[in-house]
């Protein structure tokens, strides 16, 4: 045993055991901070200076182990949302280092927003709002909706907005978790009324010009405004939708933009009919409806089956009055034209004035037979079959219109002797407008809310007017109204 102690003494002298080992001057954790999601883990490492220090042993700890725990290898595990500090501390307590750990729970909602943040629309318009959640991975995405004024705008539990009346309202979404809120301001405006009279365009009774160029014709489906514009840059001539060029088409002298349905734009002005598919950027119909060049097109309607229905008249020397009321049906592939002459029994009418298709797909035509002839008067046809004669001034060789709205049928009939426009809804007189007759070129329009706008004309004074629901809206308009469009 003595020999062993002696040997150890010698070895100690040789190794310098007479010098004490240094102590730790610093301890450092890498990295100095961590951002983790709940359930994630990450390693930490700690180093001491100097490395050969005699008191270099250390322990790991967490200030809040319910937020993030750490084992003695330095592995950190995120447990719940919050912030804590992970420490490496020397066993003797003389030195320590820390790492800030921020734990995020991606299933916990932090806030919401609503898109769009504002809406401007017309009465009865329907829009969909979307709630954006932060973070997107939030587990609870339940919200409740509330309108500041349901008499102006209503909002459903799914964020669907229905405009009720003119005015403004604020729609608020509130999250179930956290009670976060976001809003959308809804402004419901009155319908915009466009009309063209004597080569001048008007908007709500005031002359208007487009910044894109000269507007020569227009149409609205109630939601969107379509205009045929001639800009100073000829390459940009064509049909514009809500101010943006939709179809760069150039029209001939006997063409006029009259209607937009689906992807199709329809052009006619008593003579040829042409149809342009703006989605394919090509003309899909550019053929004659008849072998006779003297036909007259009065009105056109597009059916849900893809067919196009055209009405007017065809010359026929064998008939009294020399014209036959005619409906042409263009097939859905735009390749075939079928001609049908309308008659009550064996007697042909003189001119078909108006055509429309109801929500059931029935094709309605309003046709006229010359006064003084047997069975004269205004005739109503359904799918090419005579239905009835409208009870009005049979001697009037005037203009008449028909509009199908849903399942309801509206007829606008002029009368010479009565000097009035008589508005029928289905089989009954809805109301009358005294002192005028129907405008020749432009049909009445419905707003999306169901208001009826009727252009009328006084042949004596050569003045026009526009009536809304039977009440004068704009009067003393020079000459006849060529185009009328109502947006919203």
C-alpha positions in Angstrom: 0.0 0.0 0.0 2.9 2.4 0.9 4.4 1.7 -2.5 1.1 2.6 -4.1 0.9 6.0 -2.4 4.5 6.7 -3.3 3.9 6.0 -6.9 0.8 8.2 -6.9 2.9 11.0 -5.4 5.4 10.7 -8.1 2.8 10.7 -10.8 1.1 13.7 -9.2 4.4 15.6 -9.2 5.0 14.7 -12.9 1.5 15.8 -13.9 1.6 19.1 -12.0 -1.0 18.1 -9.4 0.3 20.9 -7.3 -1.7 23.4 -9.5 -5.4 23.7 -8.8 -7.9 23.4 -11.7 -9.6 26.6 -12.9 -13.3 27.4 -12.2 -16.0 28.3 -14.8 -15.9 31.9 -15.9 -19.0 31.7 -18.2 -21.7 29.3 -19.4 -23.5 29.8 -22.7 -26.7 28.3 -24.2 -27.1 27.9 -28.0 -29.4 29.0 -29.5 -30.3 31.9 -27.3 -34.1 31.8 -28.1 -36.6 29.4 -29.5 -40.0 29.8 -31.2 -41.9 26.5 -31.1 -45.4 25.3 -31.9 -47.2 23.2 -29.3 -45.9 19.6 -29.6 -42.7 20.6 -31.2 -39.2 19.7 -29.7 -35.8 21.3 -30.2 -32.3 20.6 -28.8 -30.3 23.1 -26.8 -26.6 22.9 -26.1 -24.5 24.5 -23.3 -20.8 25.2 -23.2 -18.5 26.4 -20.4 -15.4 28.5 -20.4 -12.8 27.3 -19.7 -13.6 23.8 -20.9 -11.3 22.2 -18.3 -12.9 24.0 -15.3 -13.2 21.8 -12.2 -16.9 22.9 -11.5 -18.3 22.5 -15.1 -21.2 20.2 -14.2 -24.6 21.9 -14.8 -28.3 21.1 -14.7 -31.2 22.1 -17.1 -34.4 23.6 -15.8 -37.5 25.5 -17.1 -39.0 28.5 -15.3 -42.5 27.1 -16.3 -42.5 23.5 -17.2 -46.2 23.6 -18.0 -45.3 25.8 -21.1 -42.1 24.0 -22.1 -40.1 21.3 -20.4 -36.4 20.4 -20.8 -34.7 17.1 -20.0 -31.1 16.8 -18.9 -29.8 16.4 -22.4 -31.1 19.8 -23.3 -34.1 18.7 -25.3 -37.0 21.2 -25.1 -40.6 20.2 -25.6 -43.3 22.8 -26.2 -46.5 21.9 -24.1 -48.8 24.9 -24.2 -49.0 28.5 -25.6 -46.9 31.0 -23.6 -43.4 32.2 -22.9 -40.9 30.7 -20.5 -37.1 30.6 -19.9 -34.9 27.5 -20.1 -31.8 27.7 -17.9 -28.5 25.8 -17.7 -27.1 26.3 -14.2 -23.9 25.1 -12.7 -24.3 22.5 -9.9 -22.6 24.9 -7.5 -24.9 27.7 -8.6 -22.2 30.1 -9.4 -23.1 30.6 -13.1 -26.1 30.2 -15.3 -27.3 30.9 -18.9 -30.8 31.2 -20.3 -32.8 30.7 -23.5 -36.2 32.4 -24.1 -38.8 30.0 -25.4 -42.0 31.3 -27.1 -44.6 28.6 -27.6 -47.4 29.2 -30.0 -50.5 27.0 -30.3 -51.6 27.1 -34.0 -55.0 26.0 -33.1 -55.7 29.1 -31.0 -57.3 32.0 -32.8 -55.5 35.3 -32.7 -57.8 37.5 -34.8 -60.1 37.8 -37.8 -60.7 40.0 -40.8 -63.6 40.2 -43.3 -63.2 40.4 -47.1 -64.3 42.5 -48.8 -64.2 45.3 -46.2 -66.8 47.3 -48.1 -69.6 46.7 -50.6 -71.5 49.0 -52.8 -74.6 47.4 -54.4 -78.2 47.8 -55.5 -81.4 46.7 -53.7 -81.9 42.9 -53.7 -78.2 42.3 -54.6 -76.7 39.3 -52.9 -73.0 39.2 -52.0 -70.8 36.7 -50.0 -68.5 37.8 -47.3 -65.5 35.7 -46.3 -63.9 35.6 -42.8 -60.1 35.3 -42.7 -58.7 33.7 -39.6 -55.3 34.3 -38.0 -53.7 31.9 -37.9 -55.4 29.9 -40.7 -54.8 26.7 -38.6 -57.1 28.0 -35.8 -59.3 25.1 -34.6 -62.4 27.2 -33.7 -63.6 29.1 -36.7 -67.1 29.8 -35.5 -68.4 33.4 -35.9 -71.7 35.2 -35.5 -72.9 37.9 -37.8 -74.9 41.0 -37.0 -76.2 43.9 -39.1 -76.4 47.4 -37.7 -79.6 47.9 -39.7 -81.5 44.9 -41.1 -83.9 47.2 -42.9 -80.9 48.2 -45.1 -78.9 45.0 -45.3 -79.3 41.5 -43.9 -76.5 39.0 -43.3 -76.9 35.2 -42.8 -75.0 33.0 -40.5 -72.8 32.0 -43.4 -72.0 35.7 -44.3 -74.3 36.0 -47.2 -75.4 39.6 -47.6 -78.8 40.7 -49.0 -79.4 44.3 -49.8 -82.9 45.4 -48.7 -83.2 49.1 -49.1 -81.2 52.2 -50.0 -78.9 53.3 -47.2 -75.8 52.0 -45.4 -75.2 49.4 -42.7 -72.3 47.9 -40.9 -72.0 44.1 -40.8 -70.0 42.7 -37.9 -68.5 39.3 -37.5 -67.6 38.2 -34.0 -65.5 35.1 -33.3 -66.6 32.6 -30.7 -63.1 32.2 -29.5 -61.5 35.4 -28.2 -64.4 37.6 -29.1 -62.5 39.1 -32.0 -64.5 41.4 -34.4 -64.2 42.5 -38.0 -66.6 44.6 -40.1 -67.8 45.3 -43.6 -69.6 48.5 -44.6 -72.5 48.0 -47.0 -73.8 50.9 -49.1 -77.0 50.2 -50.9 -77.6 52.7 -53.7 -80.5 53.5 -56.0 -80.6 52.0 -59.5 -78.6 53.9 -62.1 -80.7 54.7 -65.2 -78.9 55.1 -68.5 -80.7 56.2 -71.6 -79.8 57.5 -75.1 -82.0 60.1 -76.8 -81.3 62.0 -80.0 -77.6 60.8 -80.0 -77.0 62.0 -76.5 -76.4 59.7 -73.5 -77.8 60.4 -70.0 -77.2 58.9 -66.6 -79.9 59.6 -64.0 -81.2 62.5 -66.1 -77.8 64.1 -66.6 -75.7 63.9 -69.8 -72.7 61.7 -69.4 -69.6 60.7 -71.3 -67.4 57.7 -71.0 -63.7 58.3 -70.4 -63.1 55.4 -72.8 -64.6 57.2 -75.8 -68.0 57.8 -77.6 -70.8 55.5 -76.4 -73.1 54.6 -79.3 -75.2 51.9 -77.7 -75.5 50.0 -74.4 -77.2 47.2 -72.5 -77.5 46.1 -68.8 -78.6 42.7 -67.4 -79.2 44.5 -64.1 -75.8 43.8 -62.6 -73.3 44.7 -65.3 -73.2 47.6 -67.8 -72.2 46.9 -71.3 -71.3 49.7 -73.8 -70.3 49.8 -77.4 -67.6 52.5 -77.5 -65.6 54.2 -80.2 -62.4 55.4 -78.7 -59.8 57.7 -80.3 -57.6 54.6 -80.5 -59.4 52.6 -83.2 -57.7 49.4 -82.0 -59.7 49.6 -78.8 -63.1 49.9 -80.4 -65.6 47.4 -79.1 -67.9 46.3 -76.3 -66.9 47.3 -72.8 -68.1 45.7 -69.6 -68.2 47.9 -66.5 -65.6 50.2 -68.2 -63.1 47.5 -69.4 -62.8 46.3 -73.0 -64.6 42.9 -73.3 -64.7 42.3 -77.0 -62.6 44.3 -79.6 -65.2 44.1 -82.4 -66.1 46.6 -85.1 -69.6 46.9 -86.4 -70.9 47.7 -89.8 -73.4 50.4 -90.8 -76.4 48.1 -90.2 -75.3 46.7 -86.9 -75.9 47.9 -83.4 -75.0 46.4 -80.0 -78.3 45.4 -78.4 -77.9 42.6 -75.8 -75.5 40.4 -73.7 -76.4 37.0 -72.5 -73.9 34.5 -71.1 -70.8 34.6 -73.2 -72.7 36.0 -76.2 -73.0 39.5 -77.5 -75.9 40.2 -79.9 -75.9 42.9 -82.6 -78.8 44.0 -84.8 -80.7 47.0 -86.0 -83.8 45.9 -87.9 -81.7 44.1 -90.4 -79.0 41.4 -90.1 -78.3 39.6 -86.8 -74.8 38.7 -85.7 -73.6 37.0 -82.5 -70.2 37.1 -80.9 -68.8 34.7 -78.3 -66.4 36.9 -76.3 -65.1 33.9 -74.3 -63.8 32.3 -77.6 -63.2 35.7 -79.3 -65.0 34.7 -82.4 -68.2 35.3 -84.3 -70.5 32.3 -83.9 -73.4 33.5 -86.0 -73.0 35.6 -89.2 -75.6 34.2 -91.6 -78.9 35.3 -93.1 -82.0 34.4 -91.2 -83.9 34.2 -94.4 -83.4 34.1 -98.2 -85.4 37.3 -98.4 -83.3 40.4 -97.7 -86.3 42.4 -96.8 -87.0 40.9 -93.5 -87.2 43.1 -90.4 -85.9 42.1 -87.0 -87.7 43.7 -84.1 -86.6 41.8 -81.0 -84.3 39.0 -79.8 -84.3 36.7 -76.8 -82.0 34.0 -75.5 -83.4 30.9 -73.9 -81.9 28.8 -71.1 -81.6 25.9 -73.6 -79.0 27.9 -75.6 -81.4 28.7 -78.4 -81.9 32.2 -79.7 -85.3 33.5 -80.6 -85.7 36.3 -83.2 -89.0 38.0 -84.1 -90.1 40.5 -86.7 -91.7 40.1 -90.1 -91.2 38.5 -93.5 -92.4 40.0 -96.8 -95.0 37.8 -98.5 -97.0 39.2 -101.5 -99.6 36.5 -101.1 -100.7 37.9 -97.7 -102.9 40.9 -96.9 -100.6 43.7 -95.9 -97.8 41.9 -97.7 -96.0 40.9 -94.5 -96.1 37.9 -92.2 -95.3 37.9 -88.5 -92.3 35.6 -88.1 -90.2 34.0 -85.4 -86.8 32.5 -86.2 -85.2 30.0 -83.9 -81.4 29.6 -84.0 -80.2 26.3 -82.7 -77.9 26.2 -79.6 -74.9 25.3 -81.9 -75.7 28.4 -84.0 -75.9 26.3 -87.1 -79.6 25.9 -87.9 -82.3 28.5 -88.4 -86.0 27.5 -88.2 -88.7 29.9 -89.5 -92.2 30.0 -88.0 -94.9 32.3 -89.2 -97.4 33.2 -86.5 -101.1 33.1 -87.2 -104.4 32.7 -85.5 -106.0 29.8 -87.2 -105.4 30.4 -90.9 -104.7 34.1 -90.8 -101.2 35.4 -90.5 -100.3 38.3 -88.3 -98.5 41.4 -89.7 -95.5 41.9 -87.4 -94.1 40.2 -84.3 -93.1 43.0 -81.9 -91.5 41.3 -78.9 -90.2 38.0 -77.6 -89.0 36.7 -74.2 -88.5 33.4 -72.4 -89.9 32.7 -69.0 -88.3 30.8 -66.1 -89.9 27.6 -67.3 -88.4 27.9 -70.8 -91.6 28.9 -72.5 -91.2 31.3 -75.5 -93.7 34.2 -75.5 -94.3 36.4 -78.5 -96.4 39.5 -78.9 -97.7 39.9 -82.4 -99.9 42.4 -84.2 -102.5 42.1 -86.9 -103.5 45.2 -88.9 -106.6 47.0 -87.7 -109.6 46.6 -90.0 -108.7 43.1 -90.9 -110.5 40.1 -89.4 -109.1 39.0 -86.1 -107.1 42.2 -85.9 -105.4 43.2 -82.7 -102.6 42.3 -80.4 -101.9 38.6 -80.3 -100.1 36.5 -77.6 -98.3 33.3 -78.6 -96.7 30.7 -76.3 -94.2 28.4 -78.0 -95.5 29.4 -81.4 -99.2 28.6 -80.5 -101.8 31.3 -80.3 -103.0 31.9 -76.8 -105.3 35.0 -76.8 -105.9 38.5 -78.1 -105.1 41.4 -75.8 -108.1 43.7 -75.1 -106.8 47.0 -76.3 -107.4 49.6 -79.1 -107.5 47.3 -82.1 -107.0 50.2 -84.6 -103.6 51.0 -83.2 -100.7 50.3 -85.6 -98.2 51.0 -82.9 -95.3 49.6 -80.8 -95.8 47.0 -78.1 -93.5 45.1 -75.8 -93.4 41.9 -73.7 -91.2 40.9 -70.8 -91.1 37.6 -68.9 -89.9 38.0 -65.3 -89.8 34.6 -63.6 -93.2 33.0 -64.2 -94.9 36.4 -64.6 -95.6 37.9 -68.0 -95.7 41.7 -68.5 -97.2 43.3 -71.6 -96.8 46.9 -72.5 -99.4 48.0 -75.1 -99.9 51.3 -76.8 -103.3 52.7 -77.9 -104.0 55.5 -80.4 -107.5 56.4 -79.4 -106.9 56.0 -75.7 -103.5 57.7 -75.9 -102.1 55.6 -73.1 -99.6 52.8 -72.4 -101.4 50.0 -70.8 -99.3 47.7 -68.6 -100.6 44.1 -68.1 -99.3 41.6 -65.6 -100.4 38.2 -66.7 -104.1 38.6 -67.6 -104.9 41.8 -65.8 -104.2 45.5 -66.3 -101.5 46.5 -63.8 -101.6 50.2 -64.4 -101.7 52.7 -67.2 -99.6 55.7 -68.3 -101.8 58.4 -70.0 -100.7 60.6 -72.8 -98.0 58.4 -74.3 -97.3 55.4 -76.4 -94.5 52.8 -76.1 -91.1 53.9 -77.3 -90.3 52.3 -80.6 -86.7 51.4 -80.2 -86.2 50.6 -76.5 -88.0 48.0 -74.4 -89.0 48.7 -70.8 -86.5 47.5 -68.1 -86.7 45.8 -64.7 -84.3 46.7 -61.9 -83.1 43.8 -59.8 -85.5 44.8 -57.1 -88.5 44.6 -59.5 -89.0 48.2 -60.3 -90.4 48.8 -63.8 -88.8 51.5 -66.0 -90.8 52.3 -69.1 -89.6 54.6 -71.9 -92.6 56.3 -73.6 -93.1 58.7 -76.5 -95.6 61.5 -77.4 -96.0 61.6 -81.2 -97.6 65.1 -81.0 -94.9 66.9 -79.1 -92.1 64.5 -80.2 -91.0 64.3 -76.6 -90.2 61.2 -74.5 -90.3 60.4 -70.8 -89.3 57.6 -68.5 -91.7 56.2 -65.9 -90.8 54.2 -62.8 -93.6 52.0 -61.5 -96.1 54.2 -63.3 -94.7 57.5 -61.9 -92.9 60.1 -64.0 -89.1 59.8 -63.4 -87.6 61.9 -66.2 -89.7 64.0 -68.7 -89.4 66.4 -71.6 -86.7 64.3 -73.3 -85.9 65.3 -76.8 -87.1 62.8 -79.4 -87.4 59.1 -78.8 -85.3 57.0 -76.5 -83.2 54.5 -78.4 -81.6 52.7 -75.5 -82.6 52.2 -71.9 -80.5 50.3 -69.3 -81.0 50.0 -65.5 -78.1 48.9 -63.3 -79.2 47.4 -59.9 
